[in-house]
Amino acid sequence: MNRVTVGALADIAPGTATKVQAFGRTIALVRIGDQVYAIGDTCSHADVSLSEGEVFADTCEIECWKHGSSFDLRTGEPQTLPATQPVPVYDVSVDAEG
């Protein structure tokens, strides 16, 4: 199993996203409470960074700021139009020791 450390949990404020690079991919790390989700950072509808969008903690989604498509952080599936294709999601583990 390949693992990469991309930062500390404290570096991501709850209810926000941050862009990181891992394994040659651009990924949006999204924190909801103490849970972290990793989703491909590029909207499947347009070449726009999802990490710049709004996080909806109550529905576990992130919204593309350009056209309003939202994506489920657990599955990558689009929840609203105009996006119709999913974005990739990645496994995340939070190391309690830092």
Buried (B, 14 or more C-beta within 10 A) or exposed (E): EEEEEBEEBEEBEEEBBBEBEBEEEBBBBBBBEEBBBBBBBBBBBEEBBBBBBBBBBEEBBBBBBBBBBBBBBEEBBBBEEBBEEBBEBBEBEEEEEE
